[in-house]
């Protein structure tokens, strides 16, 4: 089986921040918003944050219960957790850095 995003692949700054934040809260779930991520990319462009979270989810690195968005609240991913695959990708990117 070929995955679109292997743990050895290069993670973007936003993806690393998402995985790192979730790794710090593990094993608890967290609500993820762009302002929780210390990424300059995500702070300036919430759509980039949403894309990064969706990409991580599509590739099995994180799980989330629901995606909500609103004019005032902005995008939110509820009950988000890092997976073993996400931990491996994060560890791999730490070794490469």
C-alpha positions as CSV (number, residue, x, y, z in Angstrom):
1,X,0.0,0.0,0.0
2,X,1.4,3.4,-1.0
3,X,0.6,6.4,1.2
4,X,0.4,9.9,-0.2
5,X,2.3,11.2,2.7
6,X,5.0,9.0,4.2
7,X,6.5,9.7,7.7
8,X,9.8,10.4,5.9
9,X,8.2,13.2,3.8
10,X,9.1,16.8,4.6
11,X,6.5,18.5,6.8
12,X,5.6,22.1,6.3
13,X,6.1,24.6,9.2
14,X,2.3,24.6,9.9
15,X,2.1,20.8,9.8
16,X,5.0,20.5,12.3
17,X,3.3,23.0,14.6
18,X,0.0,21.1,14.5
19,X,1.7,17.8,15.2
20,X,3.9,19.3,17.9
21,X,0.9,21.0,19.6
22,X,-1.0,17.7,19.6
23,X,2.0,15.7,20.8
24,X,2.2,18.0,23.8
25,X,-1.4,17.4,24.7
26,X,-1.4,13.6,24.0
27,X,-3.1,11.4,25.2
28,X,-5.8,14.1,25.6
29,X,-7.7,15.5,22.7
30,X,-7.5,19.2,21.9
31,X,-9.5,21.8,19.9
32,X,-7.2,23.2,17.2
33,X,-7.5,26.8,15.9
34,X,-5.1,28.8,13.8
35,X,-4.2,31.1,16.8
36,X,-3.0,28.1,18.9
37,X,-0.4,27.3,16.3
38,X,2.8,29.4,16.5
39,X,3.2,29.3,12.8
40,X,3.5,32.6,10.9
41,X,2.1,30.8,7.8
42,X,-1.1,29.8,9.6
43,X,-1.6,33.1,11.4
44,X,-1.7,35.1,8.2
45,X,-3.8,32.5,6.3
46,X,-6.4,30.4,8.1
47,X,-7.1,28.5,4.9
48,X,-3.5,27.2,5.1
49,X,-4.1,26.0,8.6
50,X,-7.3,24.1,7.4
51,X,-5.4,22.6,4.5
52,X,-2.5,21.4,6.7
53,X,-4.9,19.8,9.2
54,X,-6.9,18.1,6.4
55,X,-3.7,16.8,4.8
56,X,-2.5,15.4,8.1
57,X,-5.8,13.8,8.7
58,X,-6.1,12.4,5.1
59,X,-2.7,10.8,5.7
60,X,-3.5,9.2,9.0
61,X,-1.3,11.5,11.2
62,X,-4.1,13.0,13.2
63,X,-7.7,12.3,14.0
64,X,-10.5,14.9,14.7
65,X,-14.1,14.6,15.6
66,X,-15.6,17.7,13.8
67,X,-14.6,20.7,11.8
68,X,-16.5,23.9,12.6
69,X,-16.1,27.4,11.1
70,X,-17.8,30.7,11.7
71,X,-17.3,34.4,10.8
72,X,-16.3,35.3,14.3
73,X,-14.8,32.1,15.6
74,X,-12.9,31.1,12.5
75,X,-12.0,27.4,11.7
76,X,-11.9,24.9,14.6
77,X,-11.1,21.2,14.7
78,X,-12.7,19.6,17.7
79,X,-11.3,16.6,19.7
80,X,-8.1,16.4,17.6
81,X,-5.4,13.8,18.5
82,X,-2.1,12.8,17.1
83,X,-1.7,9.2,15.9
84,X,1.3,6.9,16.0
85,X,1.9,7.7,12.4
86,X,1.9,11.4,13.2
87,X,4.3,10.8,16.1
88,X,6.7,9.0,13.8
89,X,6.5,11.8,11.2
90,X,7.2,14.4,13.9
91,X,10.1,12.4,15.3
92,X,11.5,11.9,11.8
93,X,11.3,15.7,11.1
94,X,13.0,16.4,14.5
95,X,15.9,14.2,13.5
96,X,16.2,15.8,10.1
97,X,16.2,19.3,11.6
